[in-house]
């Protein structure tokens, strides 16, 4: 009787913190091989290696930056591969494997739960199973609703045949919820500019996808009682709405009379585009206007919104809204001379504060270094390179048109940046340093001069 073959994974690799980035890297490799197939390329010839690698990395990290036009370079098969990579990458390959195991076998191994915990940022390991169940249901629900709404609008106003309308509706719905910027149109959503029946549903899907799975899981049970929300949910929900209002207002104020964006458009068109301008830089990546034509001030606001990003354990990137707001509370407490960091009626522990500071500083370092490297490799302006690098790190996908013009070495820099942005700065750093020993002694303290 033959025994089933079991692969023994070395403990150094199977550690949850290291297994997470390795799994995403493996998925990028698989996606690259699939996209290199001749059937994935539209027209004659095989896809180039760099195009396949960059597209696979961008899809797995749910970014949406592209060096080739998705609508004309890739065949329907290639577009389907990109769609699958985005769906798997958005949920997280470890989360997807856990959900499938839950539905099929109903059992979760301890190591699988630990890996899932590292991927989804769940506090208690016992929360993994119910969270994944709600994630799968919520993800399917919002994508289906968005796809139906978009399909109806596409069929009624833009496409004469139903299959094309369905394909565009499903593709855009999945890209929107997963906060990926790929599009079946050469100019993204520009052909639908000002159409609220398309832009608003897509923006809502992007906003919900960027909230974060733990928050969605809590809202699933406690949406009627905001007073019982955790601090994390309060910071994420109210912070997301606050950034939406600030971003939309700033975009409308700066671009209202810009003839290359909103100038000359009707009031309703401007309002719809303003909502899009407040949501998409958070991690959406889809656009109905040319970001290369906006004012420099708008470009800088876009960089700030992208750097902040969305909610933790979401399809969004950036340092995350909770990190940004916690740092604001740290600054406020320090200015007031308070001994503790408090949010509402809760205090924040020093470990959380240190993590937030570490994430922010690592993010600044990554964006700064990669911006410098890309500028060394090219002759582009600083603001364009900064926007592109921030978009890559925050896995946004917005572009001023710079990415397709980058040389191969600069594209590799962007690939690494997208990967680190998706896996997370803490997870990526922790994957390299697995031994965390508790010190048995404390050195004498000294206070250097600060400021």
C-alpha positions as CSV (number, residue, x, y, z in Angstrom):
1,X,0.0,0.0,0.0
2,X,1.4,3.3,-1.1
3,X,1.8,6.0,1.6
4,X,0.9,9.6,0.7
5,X,3.9,11.8,-0.1
6,X,4.4,14.4,2.5
7,X,6.8,17.3,2.0
8,X,8.7,18.3,5.1
9,X,9.2,22.0,5.3
10,X,12.3,23.2,7.3
11,X,11.4,24.9,10.5
12,X,13.4,28.0,9.5
13,X,11.1,28.4,6.4
14,X,7.8,27.3,7.9
15,X,7.9,29.9,10.6
16,X,4.7,31.9,10.1
17,X,6.4,35.3,9.8
18,X,8.8,34.0,7.1
19,X,6.3,31.8,5.4
20,X,4.0,34.7,4.6
21,X,6.4,36.6,2.3
22,X,7.7,33.4,0.8
23,X,4.2,32.3,-0.1
24,X,3.5,35.6,-1.8
25,X,6.9,35.4,-3.6
26,X,6.0,31.9,-4.8
27,X,2.7,33.1,-6.1
28,X,4.4,35.9,-8.1
29,X,6.7,33.3,-9.7
30,X,3.7,31.1,-10.6
31,X,1.9,34.1,-12.0
32,X,4.9,35.0,-14.1
33,X,5.2,31.5,-15.6
34,X,1.5,31.6,-16.4
35,X,1.7,35.0,-18.1
36,X,4.7,33.8,-20.1
37,X,2.5,31.3,-21.9
38,X,1.9,32.3,-25.5
39,X,-1.9,32.0,-25.0
40,X,-1.7,34.8,-22.4
41,X,-0.4,37.3,-25.1
42,X,-2.8,39.1,-27.4
43,X,-1.6,39.0,-31.0
44,X,1.6,37.4,-32.3
45,X,4.6,36.6,-30.2
46,X,5.2,35.6,-26.6
47,X,5.0,38.0,-23.7
48,X,8.3,39.5,-22.5
49,X,9.7,38.3,-19.2
50,X,9.8,41.7,-17.6
51,X,6.2,42.4,-18.6
52,X,5.1,39.1,-17.2
53,X,7.1,39.5,-14.0
54,X,6.0,43.1,-13.4
55,X,2.3,42.3,-14.1
56,X,2.4,39.3,-11.9
57,X,4.0,41.2,-9.0
58,X,1.5,44.0,-9.4
59,X,-1.4,41.7,-9.5
60,X,-0.4,39.5,-6.5
61,X,0.3,42.7,-4.5
62,X,-3.1,44.1,-5.7
63,X,-1.3,47.3,-6.9
64,X,-2.3,47.8,-10.5
65,X,0.8,49.5,-11.9
66,X,1.6,48.2,-15.3
67,X,4.3,48.5,-17.9
68,X,2.1,47.3,-20.7
69,X,-1.5,48.1,-21.6
70,X,-3.7,45.4,-20.0
71,X,-6.5,45.7,-22.6
72,X,-4.3,45.2,-25.7
73,X,-1.2,43.4,-24.6
74,X,-2.9,40.5,-22.7
75,X,-5.4,38.2,-24.3
76,X,-8.7,37.3,-22.5
77,X,-6.7,34.3,-21.0
78,X,-4.0,36.6,-19.8
79,X,-6.6,39.0,-18.3
80,X,-8.2,36.0,-16.6
81,X,-4.9,35.1,-15.0
82,X,-4.4,38.6,-13.8
83,X,-7.9,38.6,-12.4
84,X,-7.2,35.3,-10.5
85,X,-3.9,36.7,-9.1
86,X,-5.6,39.8,-7.9
87,X,-8.4,37.8,-6.2
88,X,-5.9,35.5,-4.5
89,X,-3.5,38.3,-3.5
90,X,-6.3,40.5,-2.2
91,X,-7.6,38.0,0.2
92,X,-4.2,36.7,0.9
93,X,-3.0,33.4,-0.3
94,X,-2.7,32.0,3.2
95,X,-6.2,33.3,4.1
96,X,-7.6,31.8,0.9
97,X,-6.1,28.4,1.7
98,X,-7.4,28.6,5.2
99,X,-10.9,29.4,4.1
100,X,-10.9,26.6,1.6
101,X,-9.7,24.2,4.3
102,X,-12.4,25.4,6.6
103,X,-15.2,24.9,4.0
104,X,-13.9,21.5,2.9
105,X,-12.6,19.9,6.0
106,X,-13.7,22.2,8.8
107,X,-10.4,21.9,10.6
108,X,-7.5,24.3,11.0
109,X,-4.1,23.3,12.0
110,X,-2.2,25.3,14.6
111,X,0.6,26.3,12.2
112,X,-2.1,27.3,9.6
113,X,-3.8,29.4,12.2
114,X,-0.5,31.1,13.1
115,X,0.2,31.9,9.5
116,X,-3.3,33.2,9.0
117,X,-2.9,35.3,12.2
118,X,0.2,36.9,10.8
119,X,-1.4,37.6,7.5
120,X,-4.7,39.0,8.8
121,X,-3.4,40.8,12.0
122,X,-5.9,39.1,14.2
123,X,-5.3,39.6,17.9
124,X,-6.6,36.3,19.3
125,X,-5.9,33.1,17.5
126,X,-9.4,31.9,18.3
127,X,-10.8,34.6,16.1
128,X,-9.2,33.3,12.9
129,X,-11.9,30.7,11.9
130,X,-15.0,33.0,12.3
131,X,-13.1,35.9,10.7
132,X,-12.3,33.9,7.6
133,X,-15.9,32.7,7.3
134,X,-17.1,36.3,7.4
135,X,-14.3,37.5,5.0
136,X,-15.3,35.0,2.4
137,X,-19.0,35.8,2.6
138,X,-18.5,39.6,2.8
139,X,-16.0,39.6,-0.1
140,X,-18.3,37.6,-2.3
141,X,-21.3,39.7,-1.4
142,X,-19.8,43.1,-2.2
143,X,-18.1,41.9,-5.4
144,X,-21.4,40.3,-6.6
145,X,-23.5,43.4,-5.8
146,X,-20.9,45.7,-7.5
147,X,-20.6,43.4,-10.5
148,X,-24.4,43.3,-11.0
149,X,-24.7,47.1,-10.8
150,X,-21.8,47.7,-13.2
151,X,-23.1,45.1,-15.6
152,X,-26.5,46.7,-15.8
153,X,-25.0,50.1,-16.5
154,X,-22.4,48.8,-19.0
155,X,-25.1,46.9,-20.9
156,X,-27.5,49.9,-21.0
157,X,-25.0,52.6,-21.9
158,X,-21.7,51.3,-23.2
159,X,-21.8,47.8,-24.6
160,X,-24.2,46.3,-27.0
161,X,-23.7,42.6,-26.0
162,X,-24.3,41.1,-22.6
163,X,-21.2,38.9,-22.3
164,X,-18.9,41.9,-22.8
165,X,-20.9,43.9,-20.2
166,X,-20.7,41.0,-17.7
167,X,-16.9,40.6,-18.3
168,X,-16.3,44.3,-17.7
169,X,-18.6,44.3,-14.7
170,X,-17.0,41.3,-13.0
171,X,-13.4,42.5,-13.8
172,X,-14.0,46.0,-12.5
173,X,-15.9,44.8,-9.4
174,X,-13.0,42.5,-8.4
175,X,-10.4,45.1,-9.1
176,X,-12.4,47.7,-7.1
177,X,-12.9,45.6,-4.0
178,X,-9.3,44.3,-4.0
179,X,-8.1,47.9,-4.5
180,X,-6.2,47.0,-7.7
181,X,-5.8,49.4,-10.5
182,X,-5.9,47.1,-13.5
183,X,-8.5,47.9,-16.2
184,X,-9.8,46.5,-19.4
185,X,-9.7,49.9,-20.9
186,X,-6.6,51.6,-22.2
187,X,-7.5,54.8,-20.2
188,X,-8.8,53.1,-17.1
189,X,-12.2,54.8,-16.2
190,X,-11.7,57.9,-18.3
191,X,-14.4,56.8,-20.7
192,X,-16.9,56.8,-17.8
193,X,-15.8,60.2,-16.3
194,X,-18.6,61.8,-14.4
195,X,-20.9,58.8,-14.7
196,X,-22.1,58.3,-11.1
197,X,-23.7,55.0,-11.9
198,X,-20.2,53.6,-12.5
199,X,-17.8,55.8,-10.6
200,X,-19.7,55.7,-7.3
201,X,-20.3,51.9,-7.1
202,X,-16.6,51.4,-7.9
203,X,-15.6,54.0,-5.3
204,X,-17.8,52.3,-2.7
205,X,-16.3,48.9,-3.4
206,X,-12.8,50.4,-3.1
207,X,-13.7,52.1,0.2
208,X,-15.2,48.9,1.7
209,X,-12.2,46.8,0.6
210,X,-9.8,49.3,2.2
211,X,-11.6,49.2,5.6
212,X,-10.0,46.0,6.6
213,X,-11.2,42.5,7.3
214,X,-11.2,42.7,11.1
215,X,-13.3,45.8,11.0
216,X,-15.7,44.3,8.5
217,X,-16.0,41.3,10.8
218,X,-16.8,43.4,13.8
219,X,-19.3,45.6,11.9
220,X,-21.0,42.4,10.8
221,X,-22.1,41.9,14.4
222,X,-22.0,45.4,15.9
223,X,-22.9,47.8,13.2
224,X,-26.0,49.0,15.1
225,X,-24.0,49.8,18.3
226,X,-21.1,52.1,17.6
227,X,-20.6,52.6,21.3
228,X,-19.4,49.0,21.6
229,X,-16.9,49.2,18.7
230,X,-13.3,48.6,19.6
231,X,-10.7,51.4,19.4
232,X,-9.3,49.8,16.2
233,X,-12.7,49.9,14.5
234,X,-13.4,53.4,15.6
235,X,-10.1,54.7,14.4
236,X,-10.5,52.9,11.1
237,X,-14.1,53.8,10.3
238,X,-14.1,57.5,11.4
239,X,-10.5,58.0,10.2
240,X,-11.4,56.6,6.7
241,X,-14.5,58.9,6.5
242,X,-12.4,61.9,7.7
243,X,-9.8,61.3,5.0
244,X,-12.4,60.8,2.4
245,X,-14.0,64.2,3.2
246,X,-10.6,66.0,3.4
247,X,-9.3,64.4,0.3
248,X,-12.4,65.1,-1.8
249,X,-12.6,68.7,-0.6
250,X,-9.0,69.3,-1.3
251,X,-9.2,67.7,-4.7
252,X,-12.3,69.8,-5.7
253,X,-10.8,73.0,-4.3
254,X,-7.5,72.6,-6.2
255,X,-8.8,71.1,-9.5
256,X,-12.1,73.0,-9.8
257,X,-10.9,75.3,-12.5
258,X,-8.1,73.1,-13.9
259,X,-8.9,72.8,-17.7
260,X,-7.0,69.5,-17.9
261,X,-9.1,67.8,-15.1
262,X,-12.4,69.4,-13.8
263,X,-12.4,72.8,-15.5
264,X,-15.4,73.1,-17.8
265,X,-17.2,70.1,-16.5
266,X,-20.7,70.2,-15.1
267,X,-21.4,70.4,-11.4
268,X,-22.5,66.8,-11.1
269,X,-19.4,65.6,-13.0
270,X,-17.2,67.6,-10.7
271,X,-18.9,66.2,-7.6
272,X,-18.6,62.6,-8.7
273,X,-14.9,63.0,-9.7
274,X,-14.2,64.8,-6.4
275,X,-15.5,61.7,-4.5
276,X,-13.3,59.5,-6.6
277,X,-10.3,61.9,-5.9
278,X,-10.9,61.4,-2.2
279,X,-11.1,57.6,-2.3
280,X,-8.8,56.3,-5.0
281,X,-5.5,57.7,-3.7
282,X,-6.1,55.7,-0.5
283,X,-5.4,52.5,-2.5
284,X,-7.9,52.3,-5.4
285,X,-5.7,52.8,-8.4
286,X,-8.5,53.3,-10.9
287,X,-9.0,56.8,-12.3
288,X,-11.3,58.7,-14.6
289,X,-8.9,61.6,-15.1
290,X,-5.2,62.0,-15.9
291,X,-3.1,62.2,-12.7
292,X,-0.3,63.5,-14.9
293,X,-2.4,66.6,-15.6
294,X,-3.3,67.6,-12.0
295,X,-1.8,70.6,-10.2
296,X,1.5,69.9,-8.2
297,X,-0.4,70.6,-5.0
298,X,-3.0,67.9,-5.8
299,X,-0.1,65.5,-6.6
300,X,1.4,66.1,-3.2
301,X,-2.0,65.5,-1.5
302,X,-2.2,62.3,-3.4
303,X,1.2,61.2,-2.1
304,X,0.1,61.9,1.5
305,X,-3.2,60.0,1.1
306,X,-1.4,57.0,-0.6
307,X,1.3,57.0,2.1
308,X,-1.4,56.8,4.9
309,X,-3.4,54.1,3.0
310,X,-6.4,52.1,4.3
311,X,-7.2,49.9,7.2
312,X,-5.1,47.1,8.6
313,X,-5.5,43.6,7.2
314,X,-7.3,45.1,4.2
315,X,-6.6,45.1,0.4
316,X,-5.2,48.6,0.8
317,X,-1.6,49.5,1.4
318,X,0.3,52.3,3.1
319,X,1.2,52.6,6.7
320,X,-2.5,52.2,7.5
321,X,-5.0,54.7,9.0
322,X,-4.7,53.3,12.5
323,X,-0.9,53.8,12.5
324,X,-1.3,57.4,11.3
325,X,-3.9,58.3,13.9
326,X,-2.0,56.5,16.7
327,X,1.1,58.6,15.9
328,X,-1.1,61.7,16.0
329,X,-2.3,60.7,19.5
330,X,1.4,60.2,20.5
331,X,2.3,63.7,19.3
332,X,-0.8,65.2,21.1
333,X,0.0,63.4,24.4
334,X,3.7,64.5,24.2
335,X,2.7,68.1,23.6
336,X,0.4,68.0,26.5
337,X,2.9,66.3,28.7
338,X,0.6,63.3,29.4
339,X,2.4,60.2,30.8
340,X,0.1,57.8,28.9
341,X,-1.2,57.6,25.4
342,X,-5.0,57.5,25.6
343,X,-7.7,57.0,22.9
344,X,-11.1,57.6,24.3
345,X,-11.4,55.6,27.5
346,X,-8.5,53.3,26.6
347,X,-4.8,53.6,27.0
348,X,-2.3,52.4,24.3
349,X,0.6,50.2,25.4
350,X,4.2,51.1,24.6
351,X,4.6,48.0,22.4
352,X,1.8,49.3,20.1
353,X,3.3,52.7,20.0
354,X,6.8,51.3,19.1
355,X,5.2,49.2,16.3
356,X,3.5,52.2,14.9
357,X,6.7,54.3,14.9
358,X,8.6,51.4,13.4
359,X,6.2,51.0,10.6
360,X,6.1,54.7,9.8
361,X,9.9,55.1,9.8
362,X,10.5,51.9,7.7
363,X,7.9,53.2,5.2
364,X,9.6,56.6,5.0
365,X,13.0,54.9,4.6
366,X,11.7,52.6,1.8
367,X,10.0,55.4,-0.2
368,X,13.0,57.7,0.2
369,X,15.6,55.2,-0.8
370,X,13.7,53.8,-3.8
371,X,12.8,57.3,-5.0
372,X,16.5,58.1,-4.9
373,X,17.4,54.9,-6.7
374,X,14.9,55.5,-9.5
375,X,16.1,59.1,-9.9
376,X,19.6,57.8,-10.3
377,X,18.5,55.4,-13.0
378,X,16.3,57.9,-14.9
379,X,16.0,61.5,-15.8
380,X,12.5,62.1,-14.5
381,X,11.4,64.8,-12.2
382,X,11.4,64.3,-8.4
383,X,7.6,64.8,-7.9
384,X,6.8,62.2,-10.6
385,X,9.2,59.6,-9.2
386,X,8.0,60.2,-5.6
387,X,4.4,59.8,-6.7
388,X,5.2,56.6,-8.6
389,X,7.3,55.1,-5.7
390,X,4.6,56.0,-3.1
391,X,2.0,54.4,-5.3
392,X,4.0,51.2,-5.5
393,X,4.8,51.1,-1.8
394,X,1.2,51.8,-0.9
395,X,0.0,49.2,-3.5
396,X,-2.3,51.9,-5.0
397,X,-1.6,51.7,-8.7
398,X,-2.2,55.3,-9.7
399,X,0.4,56.6,-12.1
400,X,1.3,59.8,-13.9
401,X,2.3,57.6,-16.9
402,X,5.9,57.1,-15.6
403,X,5.9,53.3,-15.1
404,X,5.8,52.2,-18.7
405,X,8.7,54.5,-19.5
406,X,11.0,53.1,-16.7
407,X,14.0,51.0,-17.7
408,X,14.3,47.4,-16.6
409,X,16.4,48.1,-13.5
410,X,14.0,50.8,-12.2
411,X,11.1,48.4,-12.8
412,X,12.8,45.8,-10.6
413,X,13.0,48.5,-7.9
414,X,9.3,49.1,-8.2
415,X,8.6,45.3,-8.0
416,X,10.5,45.0,-4.7
417,X,8.7,48.1,-3.4
418,X,5.3,46.6,-4.3
419,X,6.2,43.3,-2.7
420,X,7.3,45.0,0.6
421,X,4.3,47.2,0.6
422,X,1.9,44.3,0.3
423,X,3.6,41.9,2.7
424,X,4.1,44.7,5.2
425,X,7.2,46.4,6.6
426,X,6.9,44.6,9.9
427,X,6.3,41.2,8.4
428,X,9.2,41.6,5.9
429,X,11.6,42.7,8.6
430,X,10.4,40.0,11.0
431,X,10.9,37.4,8.3
432,X,14.6,38.2,8.4
433,X,15.0,38.3,12.2
434,X,13.1,35.3,13.6
435,X,14.8,35.0,17.0
436,X,13.2,37.4,19.5
437,X,14.6,36.6,22.9
438,X,13.4,38.4,26.1
439,X,16.4,40.0,27.7
440,X,17.3,38.8,31.2
441,X,18.7,42.1,32.3
442,X,18.3,45.8,31.7
443,X,21.2,48.2,31.1
444,X,21.4,51.5,33.0
445,X,19.3,54.2,31.5
446,X,20.6,57.5,30.0
447,X,18.7,60.3,28.5
448,X,20.3,61.9,25.4
449,X,19.3,65.4,24.4
450,X,16.3,65.3,22.0
451,X,15.4,68.1,19.7
